[in-house]
Amino acid sequence: MSGRGYGRGRGGRRQGIGGPSECVCPNCGTRVPHVRGVPCVETKCPKCGANMLPAR
């Protein structure tokens, strides 16, 4: 074993890293589920048409 503390089978990846679970409109506050593979900024708000942002 290398002794680097990554554990078995984890490959050194950090847990919890990933995209947002939903996108939010900066204009009207509408929230929609995030579509995997499509950035939130490429998603239009269904109510006002603004570009969405990742929810924090």
mmCIF file of the N, C-alpha and C atoms, coordinates in Angstrom:
data_MODEL
# 
_entry.id   MODEL 
# 
loop_
_atom_site.group_PDB 
_atom_site.id 
_atom_site.type_symbol 
_atom_site.label_atom_id 
_atom_site.label_alt_id 
_atom_site.label_comp_id 
_atom_site.label_asym_id 
_atom_site.label_entity_id 
_atom_site.label_seq_id 
_atom_site.pdbx_PDB_ins_code 
_atom_site.Cartn_x 
_atom_site.Cartn_y 
_atom_site.Cartn_z 
_atom_site.occupancy 
_atom_site.B_iso_or_equiv 
_atom_site.pdbx_formal_charge 
_atom_site.auth_seq_id 
_atom_site.auth_comp_id 
_atom_site.auth_asym_id 
_atom_site.auth_atom_id 
_atom_site.pdbx_PDB_model_num 
ATOM 1   N N  . MET A 1 1  ? 0.843   -1.187 0.000   1.00 0.00 ? 1  MET A N  1 
ATOM 2   C CA . MET A 1 1  ? 0.000   0.000  0.000   1.00 0.00 ? 1  MET A CA 1 
ATOM 3   C C  . MET A 1 1  ? 0.882   1.241  0.000   1.00 0.00 ? 1  MET A C  1 
ATOM 4   N N  . SER A 1 2  ? 0.383   2.303  -0.567  1.00 0.00 ? 2  SER A N  1 
ATOM 5   C CA . SER A 1 2  ? 1.173   3.518  -0.694  1.00 0.00 ? 2  SER A CA 1 
ATOM 6   C C  . SER A 1 2  ? 1.185   4.340  0.586   1.00 0.00 ? 2  SER A C  1 
ATOM 7   N N  . GLY A 1 3  ? 0.179   4.176  1.446   1.00 0.00 ? 3  GLY A N  1 
ATOM 8   C CA . GLY A 1 3  ? 0.147   4.916  2.697   1.00 0.00 ? 3  GLY A CA 1 
ATOM 9   C C  . GLY A 1 3  ? -0.267  6.374  2.540   1.00 0.00 ? 3  GLY A C  1 
ATOM 10  N N  . ARG A 1 4  ? -0.924  6.686  1.460   1.00 0.00 ? 4  ARG A N  1 
ATOM 11  C CA . ARG A 1 4  ? -1.320  8.074  1.230   1.00 0.00 ? 4  ARG A CA 1 
ATOM 12  C C  . ARG A 1 4  ? -2.680  8.425  1.842   1.00 0.00 ? 4  ARG A C  1 
ATOM 13  N N  . GLY A 1 5  ? -3.371  7.472  2.390   1.00 0.00 ? 5  GLY A N  1 
ATOM 14  C CA . GLY A 1 5  ? -4.617  7.750  3.082   1.00 0.00 ? 5  GLY A CA 1 
ATOM 15  C C  . GLY A 1 5  ? -5.850  7.872  2.205   1.00 0.00 ? 5  GLY A C  1 
ATOM 16  N N  . TYR A 1 6  ? -5.775  7.410  0.968   1.00 0.00 ? 6  TYR A N  1 
ATOM 17  C CA . TYR A 1 6  ? -6.933  7.512  0.102   1.00 0.00 ? 6  TYR A CA 1 
ATOM 18  C C  . TYR A 1 6  ? -7.967  6.420  0.357   1.00 0.00 ? 6  TYR A C  1 
ATOM 19  N N  . GLY A 1 7  ? -7.566  5.341  0.965   1.00 0.00 ? 7  GLY A N  1 
ATOM 20  C CA . GLY A 1 7  ? -8.487  4.241  1.204   1.00 0.00 ? 7  GLY A CA 1 
ATOM 21  C C  . GLY A 1 7  ? -8.588  3.342  -0.009  1.00 0.00 ? 7  GLY A C  1 
ATOM 22  N N  . ARG A 1 8  ? -9.220  2.221  0.174   1.00 0.00 ? 8  ARG A N  1 
ATOM 23  C CA . ARG A 1 8  ? -9.339  1.256  -0.917  1.00 0.00 ? 8  ARG A CA 1 
ATOM 24  C C  . ARG A 1 8  ? -10.500 1.612  -1.821  1.00 0.00 ? 8  ARG A C  1 
ATOM 25  N N  . GLY A 1 9  ? -10.263 1.597  -3.122  1.00 0.00 ? 9  GLY A N  1 
ATOM 26  C CA . GLY A 1 9  ? -11.323 1.767  -4.092  1.00 0.00 ? 9  GLY A CA 1 
ATOM 27  C C  . GLY A 1 9  ? -11.826 3.180  -4.275  1.00 0.00 ? 9  GLY A C  1 
ATOM 28  N N  . ARG A 1 10 ? -11.243 4.148  -3.616  1.00 0.00 ? 10 ARG A N  1 
ATOM 29  C CA . ARG A 1 10 ? -11.737 5.512  -3.736  1.00 0.00 ? 10 ARG A CA 1 
ATOM 30  C C  . ARG A 1 10 ? -10.982 6.300  -4.792  1.00 0.00 ? 10 ARG A C  1 
ATOM 31  N N  . GLY A 1 11 ? -9.780  5.910  -5.118  1.00 0.00 ? 11 GLY A N  1 
ATOM 32  C CA . GLY A 1 11 ? -9.018  6.567  -6.161  1.00 0.00 ? 11 GLY A CA 1 
ATOM 33  C C  . GLY A 1 11 ? -8.614  7.992  -5.836  1.00 0.00 ? 11 GLY A C  1 
ATOM 34  N N  . GLY A 1 12 ? -8.696  8.387  -4.594  1.00 0.00 ? 12 GLY A N  1 
ATOM 35  C CA . GLY A 1 12 ? -8.281  9.718  -4.199  1.00 0.00 ? 12 GLY A CA 1 
ATOM 36  C C  . GLY A 1 12 ? -9.291  10.809 -4.485  1.00 0.00 ? 12 GLY A C  1 
ATOM 37  N N  . ARG A 1 13 ? -10.462 10.460 -4.948  1.00 0.00 ? 13 ARG A N  1 
ATOM 38  C CA . ARG A 1 13 ? -11.484 11.469 -5.236  1.00 0.00 ? 13 ARG A CA 1 
ATOM 39  C C  . ARG A 1 13 ? -12.122 11.962 -3.953  1.00 0.00 ? 13 ARG A C  1 
ATOM 40  N N  . ARG A 1 14 ? -12.470 13.228 -3.985  1.00 0.00 ? 14 ARG A N  1 
ATOM 41  C CA . ARG A 1 14 ? -13.175 13.802 -2.844  1.00 0.00 ? 14 ARG A CA 1 
ATOM 42  C C  . ARG A 1 14 ? -14.666 13.536 -3.003  1.00 0.00 ? 14 ARG A C  1 
ATOM 43  N N  . GLN A 1 15 ? -15.325 13.251 -1.918  1.00 0.00 ? 15 GLN A N  1 
ATOM 44  C CA . GLN A 1 15 ? -16.763 13.016 -1.941  1.00 0.00 ? 15 GLN A CA 1 
ATOM 45  C C  . GLN A 1 15 ? -17.503 14.345 -2.024  1.00 0.00 ? 15 GLN A C  1 
ATOM 46  N N  . GLY A 1 16 ? -18.666 14.351 -2.640  1.00 0.00 ? 16 GLY A N  1 
ATOM 47  C CA . GLY A 1 16 ? -19.509 15.525 -2.675  1.00 0.00 ? 16 GLY A CA 1 
ATOM 48  C C  . GLY A 1 16 ? -19.188 16.496 -3.794  1.00 0.00 ? 16 GLY A C  1 
ATOM 49  N N  . ILE A 1 17 ? -18.244 16.180 -4.645  1.00 0.00 ? 17 ILE A N  1 
ATOM 50  C CA . ILE A 1 17 ? -17.920 17.059 -5.746  1.00 0.00 ? 17 ILE A CA 1 
ATOM 51  C C  . ILE A 1 17 ? -18.873 16.746 -6.900  1.00 0.00 ? 17 ILE A C  1 
ATOM 52  N N  . GLY A 1 18 ? -19.474 17.739 -7.435  1.00 0.00 ? 18 GLY A N  1 
ATOM 53  C CA . GLY A 1 18 ? -20.404 17.538 -8.540  1.00 0.00 ? 18 GLY A CA 1 
ATOM 54  C C  . GLY A 1 18 ? -21.165 18.819 -8.822  1.00 0.00 ? 18 GLY A C  1 
ATOM 55  N N  . GLY A 1 19 ? -22.046 18.776 -9.790  1.00 0.00 ? 19 GLY A N  1 
ATOM 56  C CA . GLY A 1 19 ? -22.806 19.949 -10.154 1.00 0.00 ? 19 GLY A CA 1 
ATOM 57  C C  . GLY A 1 19 ? -23.959 20.210 -9.214  1.00 0.00 ? 19 GLY A C  1 
ATOM 58  N N  . PRO A 1 20 ? -24.670 21.293 -9.462  1.00 0.00 ? 20 PRO A N  1 
ATOM 59  C CA . PRO A 1 20 ? -25.811 21.636 -8.618  1.00 0.00 ? 20 PRO A CA 1 
ATOM 60  C C  . PRO A 1 20 ? -26.982 20.688 -8.853  1.00 0.00 ? 20 PRO A C  1 
ATOM 61  N N  . SER A 1 21 ? -27.876 20.599 -7.883  1.00 0.00 ? 21 SER A N  1 
ATOM 62  C CA . SER A 1 21 ? -29.054 19.757 -8.052  1.00 0.00 ? 21 SER A CA 1 
ATOM 63  C C  . SER A 1 21 ? -30.196 20.535 -8.686  1.00 0.00 ? 21 SER A C  1 
ATOM 64  N N  . GLU A 1 22 ? -30.100 21.869 -8.671  1.00 0.00 ? 22 GLU A N  1 
ATOM 65  C CA . GLU A 1 22 ? -31.110 22.684 -9.322  1.00 0.00 ? 22 GLU A CA 1 
ATOM 66  C C  . GLU A 1 22 ? -30.510 24.012 -9.773  1.00 0.00 ? 22 GLU A C  1 
ATOM 67  N N  . CYS A 1 23 ? -31.228 24.669 -10.676 1.00 0.00 ? 23 CYS A N  1 
ATOM 68  C CA . CYS A 1 23 ? -30.817 25.963 -11.202 1.00 0.00 ? 23 CYS A CA 1 
ATOM 69  C C  . CYS A 1 23 ? -31.841 27.000 -10.735 1.00 0.00 ? 23 CYS A C  1 
ATOM 70  N N  . VAL A 1 24 ? -31.385 28.232 -10.514 1.00 0.00 ? 24 VAL A N  1 
ATOM 71  C CA . VAL A 1 24 ? -32.260 29.298 -10.035 1.00 0.00 ? 24 VAL A CA 1 
ATOM 72  C C  . VAL A 1 24 ? -32.148 30.511 -10.947 1.00 0.00 ? 24 VAL A C  1 
ATOM 73  N N  . CYS A 1 25 ? -33.263 31.190 -11.144 1.00 0.00 ? 25 CYS A N  1 
ATOM 74  C CA . CYS A 1 25 ? -33.297 32.384 -11.975 1.00 0.00 ? 25 CYS A CA 1 
ATOM 75  C C  . CYS A 1 25 ? -32.889 33.591 -11.131 1.00 0.00 ? 25 CYS A C  1 
ATOM 76  N N  . PRO A 1 26 ? -31.901 34.371 -11.604 1.00 0.00 ? 26 PRO A N  1 
ATOM 77  C CA . PRO A 1 26 ? -31.483 35.545 -10.833 1.00 0.00 ? 26 PRO A CA 1 
ATOM 78  C C  . PRO A 1 26 ? -32.513 36.673 -10.874 1.00 0.00 ? 26 PRO A C  1 
ATOM 79  N N  . ASN A 1 27 ? -33.438 36.651 -11.844 1.00 0.00 ? 27 ASN A N  1 
ATOM 80  C CA . ASN A 1 27 ? -34.440 37.716 -11.966 1.00 0.00 ? 27 ASN A CA 1 
ATOM 81  C C  . ASN A 1 27 ? -35.681 37.470 -11.118 1.00 0.00 ? 27 ASN A C  1 
ATOM 82  N N  . CYS A 1 28 ? -36.285 36.289 -11.273 1.00 0.00 ? 28 CYS A N  1 
ATOM 83  C CA . CYS A 1 28 ? -37.563 36.043 -10.594 1.00 0.00 ? 28 CYS A CA 1 
ATOM 84  C C  . CYS A 1 28 ? -37.494 34.984 -9.497  1.00 0.00 ? 28 CYS A C  1 
ATOM 85  N N  . GLY A 1 29 ? -36.352 34.286 -9.374  1.00 0.00 ? 29 GLY A N  1 
ATOM 86  C CA . GLY A 1 29 ? -36.190 33.316 -8.297  1.00 0.00 ? 29 GLY A CA 1 
ATOM 87  C C  . GLY A 1 29 ? -36.750 31.934 -8.578  1.00 0.00 ? 29 GLY A C  1 
ATOM 88  N N  . THR A 1 30 ? -37.234 31.695 -9.782  1.00 0.00 ? 30 THR A N  1 
ATOM 89  C CA . THR A 1 30 ? -37.770 30.382 -10.138 1.00 0.00 ? 30 THR A CA 1 
ATOM 90  C C  . THR A 1 30 ? -36.665 29.332 -10.057 1.00 0.00 ? 30 THR A C  1 
ATOM 91  N N  . ARG A 1 31 ? -36.984 28.169 -9.515  1.00 0.00 ? 31 ARG A N  1 
ATOM 92  C CA . ARG A 1 31 ? -36.030 27.066 -9.397  1.00 0.00 ? 31 ARG A CA 1 
ATOM 93  C C  . ARG A 1 31 ? -36.509 25.900 -10.250 1.00 0.00 ? 31 ARG A C  1 
ATOM 94  N N  . VAL A 1 32 ? -35.556 25.316 -11.001 1.00 0.00 ? 32 VAL A N  1 
ATOM 95  C CA . VAL A 1 32 ? -35.855 24.147 -11.819 1.00 0.00 ? 32 VAL A CA 1 
ATOM 96  C C  . VAL A 1 32 ? -34.793 23.094 -11.568 1.00 0.00 ? 32 VAL A C  1 
ATOM 97  N N  . PRO A 1 33 ? -35.120 21.812 -11.724 1.00 0.00 ? 33 PRO A N  1 
ATOM 98  C CA . PRO A 1 33 ? -34.115 20.761 -11.552 1.00 0.00 ? 33 PRO A CA 1 
ATOM 99  C C  . PRO A 1 33 ? -33.006 20.900 -12.583 1.00 0.00 ? 33 PRO A C  1 
ATOM 100 N N  . HIS A 1 34 ? -31.772 20.644 -12.158 1.00 0.00 ? 34 HIS A N  1 
ATOM 101 C CA . HIS A 1 34 ? -30.637 20.697 -13.072 1.00 0.00 ? 34 HIS A CA 1 
ATOM 102 C C  . HIS A 1 34 ? -30.658 19.476 -13.973 1.00 0.00 ? 34 HIS A C  1 
ATOM 103 N N  . VAL A 1 35 ? -30.428 19.699 -15.272 1.00 0.00 ? 35 VAL A N  1 
ATOM 104 C CA . VAL A 1 35 ? -30.360 18.617 -16.249 1.00 0.00 ? 35 VAL A CA 1 
ATOM 105 C C  . VAL A 1 35 ? -28.898 18.242 -16.412 1.00 0.00 ? 35 VAL A C  1 
ATOM 106 N N  . ARG A 1 36 ? -28.568 16.986 -16.156 1.00 0.00 ? 36 ARG A N  1 
ATOM 107 C CA . ARG A 1 36 ? -27.191 16.532 -16.241 1.00 0.00 ? 36 ARG A CA 1 
ATOM 108 C C  . ARG A 1 36 ? -26.636 16.753 -17.648 1.00 0.00 ? 36 ARG A C  1 
ATOM 109 N N  . GLY A 1 37 ? -25.441 17.340 -17.710 1.00 0.00 ? 37 GLY A N  1 
ATOM 110 C CA . GLY A 1 37 ? -24.789 17.593 -18.986 1.00 0.00 ? 37 GLY A CA 1 
ATOM 111 C C  . GLY A 1 37 ? -25.132 18.940 -19.610 1.00 0.00 ? 37 GLY A C  1 
ATOM 112 N N  . VAL A 1 38 ? -26.083 19.665 -19.025 1.00 0.00 ? 38 VAL A N  1 
ATOM 113 C CA . VAL A 1 38 ? -26.461 20.986 -19.523 1.00 0.00 ? 38 VAL A CA 1 
ATOM 114 C C  . VAL A 1 38 ? -26.166 22.014 -18.430 1.00 0.00 ? 38 VAL A C  1 
ATOM 115 N N  . PRO A 1 39 ? -25.215 22.921 -18.654 1.00 0.00 ? 39 PRO A N  1 
ATOM 116 C CA . PRO A 1 39 ? -24.913 23.933 -17.638 1.00 0.00 ? 39 PRO A CA 1 
ATOM 117 C C  . PRO A 1 39 ? -26.138 24.813 -17.356 1.00 0.00 ? 39 PRO A C  1 
ATOM 118 N N  . CYS A 1 40 ? -26.286 25.231 -16.114 1.00 0.00 ? 40 CYS A N  1 
ATOM 119 C CA . CYS A 1 40 ? -27.425 26.080 -15.746 1.00 0.00 ? 40 CYS A CA 1 
ATOM 120 C C  . CYS A 1 40 ? -27.467 27.348 -16.587 1.00 0.00 ? 40 CYS A C  1 
ATOM 121 N N  . VAL A 1 41 ? -26.304 27.928 -16.906 1.00 0.00 ? 41 VAL A N  1 
ATOM 122 C CA . VAL A 1 41 ? -26.278 29.183 -17.665 1.00 0.00 ? 41 VAL A CA 1 
ATOM 123 C C  . VAL A 1 41 ? -26.787 29.009 -19.096 1.00 0.00 ? 41 VAL A C  1 
ATOM 124 N N  . GLU A 1 42 ? -26.898 27.780 -19.576 1.00 0.00 ? 42 GLU A N  1 
ATOM 125 C CA . GLU A 1 42 ? -27.458 27.514 -20.895 1.00 0.00 ? 42 GLU A CA 1 
ATOM 126 C C  . GLU A 1 42 ? -28.949 27.182 -20.827 1.00 0.00 ? 42 GLU A C  1 
ATOM 127 N N  . THR A 1 43 ? -29.502 27.206 -19.619 1.00 0.00 ? 43 THR A N  1 
ATOM 128 C CA . THR A 1 43 ? -30.920 26.922 -19.413 1.00 0.00 ? 43 THR A CA 1 
ATOM 129 C C  . THR A 1 43 ? -31.669 28.239 -19.264 1.00 0.00 ? 43 THR A C  1 
ATOM 130 N N  . LYS A 1 44 ? -32.783 28.390 -19.958 1.00 0.00 ? 44 LYS A N  1 
ATOM 131 C CA . LYS A 1 44 ? -33.613 29.594 -19.873 1.00 0.00 ? 44 LYS A CA 1 
ATOM 132 C C  . LYS A 1 44 ? -34.699 29.402 -18.821 1.00 0.00 ? 44 LYS A C  1 
ATOM 133 N N  . CYS A 1 45 ? -34.995 30.464 -18.099 1.00 0.00 ? 45 CYS A N  1 
ATOM 134 C CA . CYS A 1 45 ? -36.062 30.435 -17.102 1.00 0.00 ? 45 CYS A CA 1 
ATOM 135 C C  . CYS A 1 45 ? -37.398 30.241 -17.807 1.00 0.00 ? 45 CYS A C  1 
ATOM 136 N N  . PRO A 1 46 ? -38.224 29.295 -17.326 1.00 0.00 ? 46 PRO A N  1 
ATOM 137 C CA . PRO A 1 46 ? -39.519 29.062 -17.974 1.00 0.00 ? 46 PRO A CA 1 
ATOM 138 C C  . PRO A 1 46 ? -40.507 30.216 -17.772 1.00 0.00 ? 46 PRO A C  1 
ATOM 139 N N  . LYS A 1 47 ? -40.279 31.077 -16.778 1.00 0.00 ? 47 LYS A N  1 
ATOM 140 C CA . LYS A 1 47 ? -41.207 32.180 -16.518 1.00 0.00 ? 47 LYS A CA 1 
ATOM 141 C C  . LYS A 1 47 ? -40.812 33.475 -17.221 1.00 0.00 ? 47 LYS A C  1 
ATOM 142 N N  . CYS A 1 48 ? -39.509 33.866 -17.128 1.00 0.00 ? 48 CYS A N  1 
ATOM 143 C CA . CYS A 1 48 ? -39.122 35.175 -17.661 1.00 0.00 ? 48 CYS A CA 1 
ATOM 144 C C  . CYS A 1 48 ? -38.096 35.113 -18.789 1.00 0.00 ? 48 CYS A C  1 
ATOM 145 N N  . GLY A 1 49 ? -37.505 33.942 -19.064 1.00 0.00 ? 49 GLY A N  1 
ATOM 146 C CA . GLY A 1 49 ? -36.582 33.790 -20.180 1.00 0.00 ? 49 GLY A CA 1 
ATOM 147 C C  . GLY A 1 49 ? -35.130 34.132 -19.887 1.00 0.00 ? 49 GLY A C  1 
ATOM 148 N N  . ALA A 1 50 ? -34.814 34.517 -18.659 1.00 0.00 ? 50 ALA A N  1 
ATOM 149 C CA . ALA A 1 50 ? -33.430 34.846 -18.296 1.00 0.00 ? 50 ALA A CA 1 
ATOM 150 C C  . ALA A 1 50 ? -32.593 33.571 -18.197 1.00 0.00 ? 50 ALA A C  1 
ATOM 151 N N  . ASN A 1 51 ? -31.271 33.716 -18.326 1.00 0.00 ? 51 ASN A N  1 
ATOM 152 C CA . ASN A 1 51 ? -30.382 32.572 -18.142 1.00 0.00 ? 51 ASN A CA 1 
ATOM 153 C C  . ASN A 1 51 ? -30.347 32.209 -16.661 1.00 0.00 ? 51 ASN A C  1 
ATOM 154 N N  . MET A 1 52 ? -30.429 30.912 -16.385 1.00 0.00 ? 52 MET A N  1 
ATOM 155 C CA . MET A 1 52 ? -30.428 30.414 -15.013 1.00 0.00 ? 52 MET A CA 1 
ATOM 156 C C  . MET A 1 52 ? -29.009 30.376 -14.453 1.00 0.00 ? 52 MET A C  1 
ATOM 157 N N  . LEU A 1 53 ? -28.889 30.287 -13.141 1.00 0.00 ? 53 LEU A N  1 
ATOM 158 C CA . LEU A 1 53 ? -27.616 30.153 -12.444 1.00 0.00 ? 53 LEU A CA 1 
ATOM 159 C C  . LEU A 1 53 ? -27.669 28.930 -11.540 1.00 0.00 ? 53 LEU A C  1 
ATOM 160 N N  . PRO A 1 54 ? -26.507 28.334 -11.208 1.00 0.00 ? 54 PRO A N  1 
ATOM 161 C CA . PRO A 1 54 ? -26.502 27.205 -10.273 1.00 0.00 ? 54 PRO A CA 1 
ATOM 162 C C  . PRO A 1 54 ? -26.985 27.654 -8.892  1.00 0.00 ? 54 PRO A C  1 
ATOM 163 N N  . ALA A 1 55 ? -27.828 26.845 -8.276  1.00 0.00 ? 55 ALA A N  1 
ATOM 164 C CA . ALA A 1 55 ? -28.293 27.137 -6.913  1.00 0.00 ? 55 ALA A CA 1 
ATOM 165 C C  . ALA A 1 55 ? -27.179 26.829 -5.934  1.00 0.00 ? 55 ALA A C  1 
ATOM 166 N N  . ARG A 1 56 ? -27.075 27.620 -4.909  1.00 0.00 ? 56 ARG A N  1 
ATOM 167 C CA . ARG A 1 56 ? -26.043 27.415 -3.882  1.00 0.00 ? 56 ARG A CA 1 
ATOM 168 C C  . ARG A 1 56 ? -26.652 26.982 -2.603  1.00 0.00 ? 56 ARG A C  1 
# 
